[in-house]
Amino acid sequence: MPTARSWTDAPARHVTEARRAVADVGHLLRFRAGSVRRPLALALGLTLFTVLTLSAAVVPGLLPGAGSDDGRARDVLVLLPTSFAAVVVIALVSAVASGGGRELIARDPAAVHPVSPTTDHLGALLLAPLNVAWLLQAWGLLGATAFAVGWPRLAAAQVGVVLWLALATAVAQVVAWALEGVRRSWHGDAALRVATAACLASAIALQLADELVPLLDRLPTLEVVLRIAFGFSWDWAVAVAALLVALLAAVALGAVPAHVVARRVPREEVRAESGVRRWRPAPRSDVTALLRVDRASVWRAVPIRRGIAVLAIGLAGYQLYRRQVRLAVGILVAAAVLLAVYASIDRVPGDFTNITPYVITLLVLAFASQRLRMPAADGQVYRKGSAG
């Protein structure tokens, strides 16, 4: 049911509504913590989460070669701007795939206990670190930064990384709520599909034209890395202040599309729940019965269908275009194996569904990084005006 304020309700002050939303987040967090069946396991999990996070942020900076001007540390430092951008892309894909997300309270209980859309938004942001995929990318970025900058500049750099992770999560949540609002409008699904196809076509065109790497070199994340990776300074203070202001603005802005989404009915769910289905004869085999009855089957799981289609058709077709027949066949076999594994189980854990966009993005970055090369003038002394 829509939980946003109706136009017939008396207008409320934004500050009062924000305070109420923050208070509701605290109530729901205490409710979730109080409903845990194993409090000791929860305490151990939070302790392990803290220890692993601190280890990922500190231990790589103590390894031999960390922070050196040559070797692997330099290579990791060169790739940090791309890693920062990858975090944003992964966060966007995950948030958009979840449709903004109702994290603090499920949709069915929320029908009888409605909460503010602002509370939904803030709760999704607070519970983002509890997602396995989010943790993997956060630990990876913290570890890479620690190894690239070394121990003397570790504290300054990690402050910027934490702010960047929070900013990427907040911006992704804003975009997810906005796209979910578009999806719930008339012809919203078609518009989003066309936009997604256009983005994929643009990415493939950039890759084929060898313009993807130059585009990565021009990303604004390079400026962020240069300001936070070299210790405490005036540039570091300016970068941290800018990230903090942008984070607060993104958190506040996310409540606006969240309210818009709450006023719109999810058309796909309504269509599925109110549709009329014709009577069909009894299935002749167990497989047919599974495909008809199981609501989490291969053919009805939209993420799996899309993933297999991209894997089998997109990647295999691209490899065939490059005349890599063996690789294309391998991709098709992998898609068939994935389909068979998914069809042989009754239920897929939610973490696997959430982690799929992250794994795909990491694989793409891993293969794309093989084409990266150091600049031709690497190691040469640069003096202003000498290049031109």
N, C-alpha and C positions, 0 to 999 in steps of 0.2 A: 504494500500500500504506500502511496506517496506520503512522505514524512516532512516535506518542506512546508513552509508557512504559506497559507492560502492568501489570495488577494483580498479575501473578505475579513481576514484577521486584522487586528489592530497592529499598526507598525511598531516594531520593537527596535530599540537602540542596538546598534551593532556591537558596542562594547558589552552590553548586558548579555546579548546572545552569545558572544564569544566566551564570556566567563562561564555561562551555563554549559556551553559545549565542553570546555576544559574540565569543569567539575564532573560532567557525565562520563568523560573519558576515565577519570580517576575512579568513579564508582564501578564502571564496567571492568576496569583492570583488577580491582579488588574482588569483583564477582568472579572473574575468570580464575584468579589465583585461589580463591576460596573453594572453587568447584573442582580443583585438581584432586584426583584420587590418591596420588602419591606425592605428598609435599616434599618428602626427602629426595625423591628422584628429581623434582623440579629444582630444588636447591642445588643438588649436585650438577644438574645440567647447566644452570646459570653460572656456577663456579667454573665448570669446564669451559663454557663459552668465554668467560673473562680471561682465563688462563691462556687459551688458544689465541685469542685476539691479541693479548699483550705479547705472546711469543712471536706471533706473525709480524708484529710491529717493531720488535726489538732484536730478536735473535739473528735475522739476516744481516743486520748492521754490524754484528760482531764477527762475522765470518771472515776468513782471510781473503783479501782482495776487495772487500767492500769499500766503496767510496773512492777507489783509485781512479786516476785519470786515464788509464788504459786497461785493456782487458775486458772481461765480461761486465764489470760494473759500468764502464762507459757505454757498452752496447745497450745495457738495460736502461741507462739514463736517456739514451737517444730514443728508445721506444716508449718512454713514459708518456709523452703527449698522446701517442696513439692509444695507450692503455687507458688514459683518462677519458678519451673520447669513447672507447669501447665500453667503459662502465656506464656512460650515459645511454648508449645504444641498447645495451642489455637491459638496463632499468626500464627504458621506454618499451621495449618488446614485452617484457614480463608484465608491466603494469597495464599495457593496452590489452594483452591477452586475457588478463583477469577482469577487464572491464571496470577498473577503478577499485573494485574489491570491497566487501563488507567483512572486515577482519574481526572486529570486537564481538559482534553478534551475528549469527547466521540469519538468512533471509526469512525463514519460517518463524523463528521466535520474534523477529523484529516486526512481524505483522500484528502481533498482539502487544508488543512492548516497543513501540516506535521510538527511535532516537533521532536526534538532529543529523542532517547530512554533514554538518561541520564535525560532529562527533565521529561519524564514519570516516571522514577524511583524516582527522587527527589520529584516530586509532590505527588506520592502515599505515600511517607513517611511523608510529611508535612500534608496531609489531613487524615492520619490515626486516629488522635484524634477525628475527626468529625463522626466517625463510632460509633453507639450506643453500639455495642458489645465490641469494644475496650474500650470505656469509662467505661462500667460496670466492666470489669476485672481490669482496672487501679484504679478505685475508691475502689474496693474490696481489692486490694493489699495494697494501701495506707492506708486504714482504718485498716486493720489487722496489718500492721506494726506499726502504731501509737499506737494501743491498746497494742501490745506486748512489745514495748520498753518504753512507757510512755513519759511524757513531757520532762524530763531532756535530754534524748538522741534522741529526736524527729527529730531535724534538721539534724543531721548527718545521721540518718537512711533513712530519706526521700530523701536526695540527692542520696544515693545509689539506692533507689527504682526507682526514675525517670530515672537514667542512665540505670538501668536494663530494664525498660519498653522500652526505646528507642532502646537499643541493641537487645532485643527480636524482636521488629518490623523490625529493619534493617536486622537481620539474616533471619527472615521469608521471607522478600522480596527477598533476595538473593536466597534462596532455591526455592521460587515460580517461579522466572524467570528461574532458571536452569531447573526445572521440566517442565515448559512450553516449553522450548527449546527442551527437550527430547520428549515431547508429539507431537510436530510439525514435528518430524523426522519420517522416515519410521518405521512402527511397534512401534512407540512410545507409543501409547495408550495401546497396549497389554503389553508392558514392564512395564508401570506404574501400570496397573491392577495387574500384577503378583507380583510386589513389594508391593503394598498395601495389597494384600491377605497374603503375607508372613509376613508383619508387624502385621496384625490382628491376624494371627495364633500364632505368637510369643507372643503377649500380652496375648492371651487366655491361652497359655501353661504356661506362667509365673504365671498367676492367679491360674490356677488349681494346679500348683506345690507349691503354697504358697511362691513364690520367688519374687512377685511383691513388697511387703513392704520392704524386705531387699535391693532390687534394689533401691528403693526410698531413703533409708537411705545412700546409697553410692554415691548419686548424688553430683556433684561438687558445686551445689547451697548451700550446707551446709557450705562450706568454705566462700562463699560470705556473707551469713547471719551472720556468726560469726565475720566477719571483719567490717561490717557496722552497726551492731545493738547495739554496746556498746559504742557509743560516739566517739568524735574526738580523734584520736590516730594515731600512725605511721601505724598500720595495716589498719586503715580506709583510710588513704591517699594512701597507695599502692593499695588497692582495687578500690578506685575511679579512680586513674590514669589508672589502667588496664582496667576498664570498659570504660573509655573515649577513650583510644587507640583502643580497640576492636570495639567501636561504629564507630569511624572514618574509620577504616579499612573496616567494613561491608558496610557502606554507599558508599565508593569508589568502593568496589568490586561488589556491586550490578549492577553497570553500565555495567559490562562486559557481564553477561548473558542477560541483557536487549537488548544490541546490537545484540547478537546472535538471540534472539527471533524476533527482528524486521526484520532480513534478511530472515526469514522463513515464508512461507505462512501457515495460519491456515487451516489445511486440513479438519477439520470437517465442518467449515463454507463454504469452497469451495465445498465440497461434497454436502452439503445441498442446496447451491445456484445453482449448475450446474447439479444436478442430474435429471434424466428423470423419470417422474412419469406417470404411466398408468392411463387411464381414468377409473373412477369408477361410478357406478350408483348412483343416488341421494339417500341420507339417508332416512330411513323410520321413524326415530324418532328424537326428538330434542337432545337427549343424543348422538346419533350417529353423528349428525351434529356437536355438540360441540367437540367431540373427533377428528373429521376430520379437522375442520376449525381452532379452537382455537390453536394458536401456543404456548400458555402458559398452555395448558391443562395438566391433571395429567400424561397422558401417554407420553407426549413429554418433560416434565420437568425432566431433568436428576437428579438434586439434590433431588427432591421429590421421584422419583422412587428408588434411592439408599437409601434414608433415611427410606422409608417404608420397603424396603427389609431387611435392617439391623435390624430394629425394630421388624418386624414380624418374620423373619426367624432366624436371629442370636440370639437375646435375648430370643425369645420364645423357640427355639431349645435348648439353654443352660439351661433354666429352666426345660424343659422336661427331659434333661439329669440328672438334680439334683432331678427329681421326684417332682418338685414343679408344679403340674398340675394347681392349681388355679392361681398362678402367671403367668404361661404361657398363660392361657386363657385370663387373664387381659391384657397382652401385645398384644395379637392378637386383642382384642376388641379395645384397644387404637389405634392400627394401622388402624383398620377399621373406627373408628371415625375420625381419621386424614384424611383418604382418602375421607370420605364423606364430611367433612368440606371443604377440598380443591376443591372438585368437584363442590361444591355449590356456589363458588365465581368466579368472572370473572378475577380478577387479585390479585396476592399476593404482598403486599408491599415489596420493596427491603430490608428493615431493617429486616424483618422476615427471609428472605433467608440468610442474612449475620449473623444473630444471632444464627442460628440453630447449627453450630459447637460448639459455646461457651456453649450453654445450655446443649448439650449432654455431653460435657467434664465436666461441673460442676456437672451434675447428676452422672456421673461415679465416680468423685472424692468424692462426698458426700456419695455414697454407699460404696466406698472402704475405706474411713476414719473410718467407723464403726468398722473395724477390727484392727485399730491401737491401740496399748497399750503402756503405759509408760515403759521405761527400768526397768529391775528387780532391778538394783542398784540405782534407783532414790532416791535421798535424802541422800545417803551414802557419807561419806567423801572419796575423792579419793586422794591417794598419789602415786606419780610416782614410779613404780616398785612393788607396792603392789599387782597388778593383776597377777603377774606371776611368 
